Amino acid sequence: MSNPTKKAIIHDFTKEELGQMVQPPFRAKQIYNWVYHKHVDMFHEMANLPKSLRAELEERFELHPLRTVSRQESRDGSVKYLFALPDGHTVEAVLLLMKEAQYHEDGTLKHHRRYTVCISSQVGCKVGCAFCLTAKGGFVRNLSAGEIVAQVLEIYKDRGIPSNHRVNLVYMGMGEPLDNLDNVAKAVRIFADMDGMSISPNRQTISTSGLSAKIERLGKMDLGVNLAISLHAVDDALRERLMPINKAYNIASIMEAVRNFPVNQRKKVLFEYLVIKDVNDDLDSARKLVKLLNGIKAKVNLIYFNPYPGTEFRRPEPEAMRRFQEYLLGKGILCTIRESKGLDISAACGQLREQQLQASEGASR
């Protein structure tokens, strides 16, 4: 099903591009303010624009490229969203509450709540990781820059998050971000615009399964973003079992690309290591990981595998996670265990979408 409105998504355009599409060009800054700061829902609410321009915007642009189909809230404050796109496909995003608000003794606010938003870059995914539910549905299409940006904007609106409240973004939802690099890079720039959402690139992390050539291309773009590598295995045989893409981009090529990636002096490359019971949770794997990371400014994030119905893999024991972490720390590698969030909801990536697809299929029988 195609987009019935045939209108351009206004979030697809940088402020400079918008300035070439409306006259006079300074109106683009005002439009950005209404869309990204004041979170208006209708073009006619943009009060400082001439009526003729508001009518033109209404005729040419779509202001609501996403519709919330489902929302699940966890006891820990995490919220998972399933968004419908104009063509009927769906994507997921997750709001993670990292820290509660803090107050001074006199009751004044010391720190706002701190959030991380995990966003999707594709409908489905081509990579086909054995442990990932998103892969089960195959690849459908790339998201546009505006469809990526709108996920965060819709979450801001839904939770009443002020426009000046900084969040961290991770391109770690459905899809392989570097497989949609041009649109992801444009989204990074739109997010970072000071007249827009003002989310600095150093608060944005692009997570990749290891497309070596595109890691190099991302580095040459010099966007200032953080890089995260979904490694998950320390030898090619196991990684090919878990991640078939390793046949095209093996571990050695990934490490070479990472070594050439421009990293802010205060930053490290994040290596994500999904820990699966009796698969990659042993100390021999920890030893091999230390060797792989030699000479790289690295931080390792150990992640509990989050089971879903039908998977062959199991969640590791906490003791195995601690042993793995302690070994890396003992070798001088910064290593954290990611706190599991959303275990009481459909927290595994693709799970909410899969439930909705199964429900739709059941209703059509």
KOLKELO-969423 format. One record per residue (C-alpha): residue number from 1; residue in three letters; x, z, y. Coordinates in nm, 3 decimals, decimal comma, m for minus. Layout:
  nr rest       X       Z       Y
 NUM  ala       X       Z       Y
...
This chain:
  nr rest       X       Z       Y
   1  met   0,000   0,000   0,000
   2  ser   0,149  m0,100   0,336
   3  asn   0,135   0,093   0,660
   4  pro  m0,225   0,036   0,778
   5  thr  m0,141   0,104   1,143
   6  lys   0,137  m0,159   1,171
   7  lys   0,278   0,055   1,450
   8  ala   0,644   0,147   1,493
   9  ile   0,733   0,510   1,419
  10  ile   0,843   0,655   1,752
  11  his   1,087   0,890   1,576
  12  asp   1,277   0,584   1,446
  13  phe   1,434   0,525   1,787
  14  thr   1,721   0,687   1,969
  15  lys   1,657   0,779   2,330
  16  glu   1,867   0,482   2,440
  17  glu   1,666   0,242   2,223
  18  leu   1,341   0,385   2,355
  19  gly   1,473   0,338   2,709
  20  gln   1,497  m0,036   2,638
  21  met   1,138  m0,045   2,513
  22  val   0,959   0,137   2,797
  23  gln   0,984   0,088   3,172
  24  pro   1,136   0,240   3,370
  25  pro   1,402   0,357   3,120
  26  phe   1,405   0,720   3,242
  27  arg   1,062   0,759   3,083
  28  ala   1,239   0,776   2,745
  29  lys   1,379   1,119   2,833
  30  gln   1,032   1,240   2,924
  31  ile   0,888   1,104   2,599
  32  tyr   1,164   1,275   2,402
  33  asn   1,076   1,601   2,578
  34  trp   0,709   1,572   2,485
  35  val   0,780   1,476   2,123
  36  tyr   1,069   1,706   2,037
  37  his   1,036   2,000   2,277
  38  lys   0,664   2,035   2,343
  39  his   0,553   1,904   2,003
  40  val   0,250   1,717   2,137
  41  asp   0,009   1,564   1,887
  42  met  m0,136   1,285   2,101
  43  phe   0,016   1,042   2,349
  44  his  m0,256   1,116   2,603
  45  glu  m0,121   1,474   2,626
  46  met   0,200   1,346   2,789
  47  ala   0,072   1,444   3,132
  48  asn   0,364   1,331   3,350
  49  leu   0,350   0,974   3,219
  50  pro   0,134   0,710   3,390
  51  lys  m0,195   0,643   3,211
  52  ser  m0,091   0,282   3,156
  53  leu   0,226   0,393   2,974
  54  arg   0,035   0,642   2,763
  55  ala  m0,204   0,366   2,662
  56  glu   0,091   0,139   2,580
  57  leu   0,253   0,408   2,366
  58  glu  m0,074   0,464   2,180
  59  glu  m0,098   0,094   2,107
  60  arg   0,263   0,043   1,998
  61  phe   0,378   0,364   1,831
  62  glu   0,286   0,599   1,550
  63  leu   0,327   0,968   1,635
  64  his   0,240   1,104   1,288
  65  pro   0,440   0,929   1,015
  66  leu   0,396   1,224   0,778
  67  arg   0,096   1,419   0,655
  68  thr   0,128   1,754   0,478
  69  val  m0,028   1,717   0,133
  70  ser   0,076   2,051  m0,011
  71  arg   0,255   2,364   0,101
  72  gln   0,382   2,647  m0,118
  73  glu   0,512   2,974   0,026
  74  ser   0,749   3,204  m0,158
  75  arg   0,765   3,581  m0,137
  76  asp   1,117   3,544   0,003
  77  gly   0,995   3,343   0,304
  78  ser   1,085   2,999   0,169
  79  val   0,826   2,727   0,220
  80  lys   0,816   2,402   0,024
  81  tyr   0,637   2,100   0,170
  82  leu   0,506   1,783   0,012
  83  phe   0,459   1,513   0,275
  84  ala   0,263   1,188   0,235
  85  leu   0,401   0,875   0,399
  86  pro   0,182   0,597   0,544
  87  asp   0,231   0,385   0,230
  88  gly   0,101   0,665   0,007
  89  his   0,436   0,776  m0,138
  90  thr   0,541   1,140  m0,109
  91  val   0,861   1,331  m0,032
  92  glu   0,959   1,697  m0,025
  93  ala   1,131   1,926   0,222
  94  val   1,206   2,298   0,208
  95  leu   1,234   2,562   0,479
  96  leu   1,468   2,842   0,373
  97  leu   1,462   3,174   0,556
  98  met   1,827   3,280   0,560
  99  lys   1,808   3,591   0,781
 100  glu   1,525   3,784   0,941
 101  ala   1,517   3,833   1,317
 102  gln   1,734   4,118   1,450
 103  tyr   1,653   4,341   1,747
 104  his   1,846   4,570   1,981
 105  glu   1,762   4,942   1,993
 106  asp   1,545   4,884   2,300
 107  gly   1,334   4,636   2,105
 108  thr   1,468   4,321   2,269
 109  leu   1,555   4,027   2,047
 110  lys   1,916   4,010   1,933
 111  his   1,896   3,711   1,696
 112  his   1,611   3,478   1,607
 113  arg   1,523   3,420   1,245
 114  arg   1,780   3,194   1,089
 115  tyr   1,659   2,896   0,893
 116  thr   1,801   2,614   0,686
 117  val   1,589   2,305   0,635
 118  cys   1,651   2,089   0,328
 119  ile   1,532   1,734   0,383
 120  ser   1,486   1,418   0,177
 121  ser   1,643   1,080   0,248
 122  gln   1,472   0,864  m0,015
 123  val   1,152   0,840  m0,216
 124  gly   1,295   0,903  m0,560
 125  cys   1,663   0,848  m0,637
 126  lys   1,890   0,592  m0,807
 127  val   2,157   0,837  m0,923
 128  gly   1,975   0,961  m1,234
 129  cys   2,128   1,308  m1,280
 130  ala   2,027   1,455  m1,616
 131  phe   1,936   1,793  m1,467
 132  cys   1,729   1,660  m1,173
 133  leu   1,352   1,623  m1,181
 134  thr   1,354   1,375  m0,891
 135  ala   1,543   1,129  m1,111
 136  lys   1,262   1,121  m1,367
 137  gly   1,044   0,913  m1,135
 138  gly   1,314   0,659  m1,053
 139  phe   1,388   0,508  m0,712
 140  val   1,110   0,379  m0,487
 141  arg   1,255   0,319  m0,140
 142  asn   1,471   0,451   0,142
 143  leu   1,322   0,662   0,418
 144  ser   1,356   0,536   0,773
 145  ala   1,544   0,750   1,026
 146  gly   1,211   0,851   1,176
 147  glu   1,069   0,959   0,841
 148  ile   1,375   1,180   0,793
 149  val   1,346   1,328   1,145
 150  ala   0,971   1,383   1,118
 151  gln   1,013   1,616   0,819
 152  val   1,189   1,872   1,037
 153  leu   0,952   1,820   1,328
 154  glu   0,648   1,880   1,108
 155  ile   0,802   2,202   0,975
 156  tyr   0,875   2,319   1,332
 157  lys   0,510   2,257   1,422
 158  asp   0,372   2,420   1,109
 159  arg   0,576   2,740   1,143
 160  gly   0,570   2,760   1,523
 161  ile   0,948   2,734   1,547
 162  pro   1,049   2,693   1,914
 163  ser   1,235   2,375   2,007
 164  asn   1,536   2,578   2,128
 165  his   1,562   2,767   1,799
 166  arg   1,865   2,631   1,618
 167  val   1,844   2,559   1,249
 168  asn   2,088   2,425   0,993
 169  leu   1,999   2,096   0,826
 170  val   2,105   1,987   0,480
 171  tyr   2,044   1,636   0,350
 172  met   1,999   1,774   0,003
 173  gly   1,639   1,701  m0,091
 174  met   1,510   1,397  m0,276
 175  gly   1,748   1,102  m0,284
 176  glu   2,117   1,028  m0,236
 177  pro   2,187   1,036   0,142
 178  leu   2,488   0,805   0,127
 179  asp   2,276   0,547  m0,055
 180  asn   2,073   0,534   0,269
 181  leu   2,367   0,586   0,501
 182  asp   2,260   0,380   0,802
 183  asn   1,925   0,558   0,836
 184  val   2,078   0,899   0,765
 185  ala   2,347   0,842   1,029
 186  lys   2,082   0,741   1,281
 187  ala   1,880   1,052   1,198
 188  val   2,193   1,264   1,259
 189  arg   2,222   1,116   1,608
 190  ile   1,851   1,158   1,687
 191  phe   1,859   1,522   1,573
 192  ala   2,169   1,584   1,786
 193  asp   2,031   1,439   2,112
 194  met   2,034   1,713   2,376
 195  asp   1,699   1,589   2,511
 196  gly   1,558   1,596   2,159
 197  met   1,593   1,861   1,889
 198  ser   1,951   1,937   1,994
 199  ile   2,071   2,013   1,641
 200  ser   2,448   1,972   1,662
 201  pro   2,617   1,760   1,393
 202  asn   2,823   2,066   1,297
 203  arg   2,493   2,223   1,189
 204  gln   2,411   1,920   0,973
 205  thr   2,545   1,885   0,619
 206  ile   2,531   1,564   0,419
 207  ser   2,535   1,628   0,046
 208  thr   2,640   1,348  m0,187
 209  ser   2,677   1,302  m0,559
 210  gly   3,010   1,136  m0,485
 211  leu   2,979   0,774  m0,371
 212  ser   3,348   0,745  m0,291
 213  ala   3,339   0,424  m0,085
 214  lys   3,053   0,556   0,124
 215  ile   3,225   0,891   0,176
 216  glu   3,505   0,688   0,331
 217  arg   3,256   0,492   0,544
 218  leu   3,088   0,814   0,658
 219  gly   3,428   0,951   0,756
 220  lys   3,501   0,644   0,968
 221  met   3,168   0,692   1,150
 222  asp   3,310   1,026   1,272
 223  leu   2,965   1,179   1,320
 224  gly   3,100   1,534   1,314
 225  val   2,879   1,637   1,022
 226  asn   2,976   1,865   0,735
 227  leu   3,035   1,716   0,391
 228  ala   2,912   1,862   0,064
 229  ile   3,002   1,721  m0,276
 230  ser   2,768   1,774  m0,572
 231  leu   3,042   1,809  m0,832
 232  his   2,883   2,009  m1,115
 233  ala   3,155   1,926  m1,371
 234  val   3,534   1,933  m1,383
 235  asp   3,607   1,647  m1,622
 236  asp   3,474   1,292  m1,634
 237  ala   3,324   1,319  m1,984
 238  leu   3,089   1,605  m1,892
 239  arg   3,019   1,466  m1,546
 240  glu   2,916   1,131  m1,695
 241  arg   2,675   1,316  m1,923
 242  leu   2,525   1,508  m1,632
 243  met   2,564   1,239  m1,365
 244  pro   2,583   0,879  m1,492
 245  ile   2,703   0,767  m1,147
 246  asn   3,040   0,915  m1,243
 247  lys   3,106   0,593  m1,441
 248  ala   3,123   0,408  m1,108
 249  tyr   3,271   0,690  m0,899
 250  asn   3,487   0,916  m1,112
 251  ile   3,620   1,254  m1,010
 252  ala   3,963   1,121  m0,907
 253  ser   3,809   0,869  m0,665
 254  ile   3,587   1,139  m0,515
 255  met   3,879   1,373  m0,457
 256  glu   4,079   1,094  m0,292
 257  ala   3,789   1,016  m0,057
 258  val   3,748   1,385   0,027
 259  arg   4,117   1,422   0,109
 260  asn   4,081   1,140   0,363
 261  phe   3,760   1,276   0,518
 262  pro   3,794   1,413   0,875
 263  val   3,720   1,786   0,862
 264  asn   3,684   2,010   1,165
 265  gln   3,974   2,261   1,164
 266  arg   3,726   2,549   1,142
 267  lys   3,530   2,388   0,860
 268  lys   3,574   2,330   0,487
 269  val   3,438   2,070   0,249
 270  leu   3,163   2,231   0,043
 271  phe   3,168   2,170  m0,330
 272  glu   2,835   2,240  m0,495
 273  tyr   2,861   2,343  m0,856
 274  leu   2,533   2,370  m1,043
 275  val   2,595   2,624  m1,318
 276  ile   2,420   2,554  m1,649
 277  lys   2,429   2,800  m1,936
 278  asp   2,675   2,706  m2,213
 279  val   2,750   2,373  m2,042
 280  asn   2,983   2,442  m1,749
 281  asp   2,981   2,818  m1,698
 282  asp   3,302   2,907  m1,885
 283  leu   3,636   3,020  m1,741
 284  asp   3,813   2,710  m1,869
 285  ser   3,591   2,510  m1,633
 286  ala   3,683   2,749  m1,353
 287  arg   4,054   2,690  m1,420
 288  lys   4,010   2,311  m1,412
 289  leu   3,813   2,339  m1,087
 290  val   4,098   2,527  m0,922
 291  lys   4,337   2,245  m1,016
 292  leu   4,100   1,979  m0,883
 293  leu   4,070   2,150  m0,545
 294  asn   4,443   2,193  m0,494
 295  gly   4,535   2,090  m0,139
 296  ile   4,174   2,058  m0,016
 297  lys   4,017   2,287   0,244
 298  ala   3,735   2,377   0,012
 299  lys   3,451   2,619  m0,030
 300  val   3,268   2,637  m0,363
 301  asn   2,899   2,716  m0,379
 302  leu   2,788   2,822  m0,727
 303  ile   2,421   2,741  m0,783
 304  tyr   2,197   2,878  m1,055
 305  phe   2,028   2,599  m1,247
 306  asn   1,657   2,624  m1,165
 307  pro   1,464   2,536  m1,485
 308  tyr   1,155   2,316  m1,485
 309  pro   0,916   2,220  m1,767
 310  gly   1,069   1,983  m2,019
 311  thr   1,435   2,031  m1,929
 312  glu   1,695   2,090  m2,201
 313  phe   1,912   2,302  m1,969
 314  arg   1,901   2,677  m1,914
 315  arg   1,969   2,916  m1,631
 316  pro   2,311   3,090  m1,661
 317  glu   2,355   3,463  m1,699
 318  pro   2,444   3,656  m1,379
 319  glu   2,754   3,794  m1,548
 320  ala   2,884   3,442  m1,618
 321  met   2,829   3,352  m1,254
 322  arg   3,020   3,659  m1,138
 323  arg   3,313   3,588  m1,373
 324  phe   3,335   3,230  m1,248
 325  gln   3,324   3,343  m0,886
 326  glu   3,582   3,618  m0,933
 327  tyr   3,826   3,375  m1,096
 328  leu   3,804   3,134  m0,802
 329  leu   3,833   3,413  m0,545
 330  gly   4,138   3,542  m0,731
 331  lys   4,299   3,201  m0,686
 332  gly   4,236   3,203  m0,312
 333  ile   3,932   2,971  m0,309
 334  leu   3,637   3,078  m0,099
 335  cys   3,344   3,096  m0,339
 336  thr   2,987   3,210  m0,296
 337  ile   2,691   3,236  m0,529
 338  arg   2,390   3,077  m0,368
 339  glu   2,104   3,321  m0,360
 340  ser   1,816   3,174  m0,555
 341  lys   1,515   3,117  m0,336
 342  gly   1,164   3,005  m0,411
 343  leu   1,170   3,098  m0,779
 344  asp   0,800   3,187  m0,761
 345  ile   0,708   2,841  m0,632
 346  ser   0,799   2,485  m0,734
 347  ala   1,150   2,524  m0,602
 348  ala   1,334   2,265  m0,810
 349  cys   1,372   1,943  m0,614
 350  gly   1,099   1,696  m0,709
 351  gln   0,881   1,956  m0,881
 352  leu   0,602   1,964  m0,624
 353  arg   0,592   1,584  m0,608
 354  glu   0,582   1,562  m0,988
 355  gln   0,287   1,804  m1,001
 356  gln   0,098   1,595  m0,747
 357  leu   0,170   1,270  m0,936
 358  gln   0,054   1,422  m1,265
 359  ala  m0,264   1,548  m1,099
 360  ser  m0,333   1,202  m0,958
 361  glu  m0,279   1,041  m1,298
 362  gly  m0,509   1,293  m1,462
 363  ala  m0,784   1,228  m1,209
 364  ser  m0,763   0,851  m1,263
 365  arg  m0,808   0,870  m1,642
